[in-house]
Amino acid sequence: MHTVEVERSAVTVPEPLAGLLSRVESEIEKLAKTTPLAALRAARRLEVIAVQTAYWPALDIISSDATGEQTTTALGLNEDATQDLLARFGRLGRYR
């Protein structure tokens, strides 16, 4: 029940992007069954893309007027996970 509530209150990823991410996930899982190294390389590429594309949004969120509670709710994470995510993507130390 709690997971459903968290999912309902989290910000929605637009369908075209959500569908694309779902397909990428599925393709990497299929690839992992036959070529684990290629699957790992693909997952690593996703990790690099995430770090590159999330830098400015993370900084925007950090400098916004949104409360910590609003941000954690929108991301569907707990407070520690939200702070870790923003620090990692914003390339900041965990404790400032």
C-alpha positions, -999 to +999 in steps of 0.1 A: +000+000+000+028+025+009+046+019-024+014+027-043+010+059-024+046+069-030+042+062-067+010+082-069+026+113-053+059+111-073+063+134-103+053+117-135+079+109-162+063+118-196+051+087-214+074+089-244+104+089-221+090+063-197+082+040-226+117+044-240+133+037-206+112+006-202+123-007-236+159+001-229+156-018-196+140-048-213+167-048-240+195-048-215+179-076-195+177-097-227+213-089-236+224-099-202+212-135-208+235-139-238+262-113-235+267-101-199+296-078-207+277-060-234+248-056-210+271-042-184+286-018-209+251-006-219+242-001-183+274+019-177+265+040-207+231+047-191+249+057-159+271+082-178+240+096-195+223+100-162+252+119-147+256+141-177+219+150-181+210+154-144+236+179-134+216+211-142+182+198-130+198+187-097+214+222-092+180+238-101+163+217-075+189+224-049+186+261-054+148+261-057+124+271-030+110+236-028+111+221+007+130+188+014+096+171+019+083+184-015+114+171-032+114+137-015+077+133-023+082+143-060+111+119-064+094+091-045+125+087-022+132+091+015+152+121+027+186+104+028+182+089-007+170+123-020+200+141-006+224+114-019+208+117-054+210+155-055+246+154-042+257+128-068+240+143-098+248+179-087+284+168-081+284+182-046+296+168-013+269+151+007+272+175+036+276+212+027 
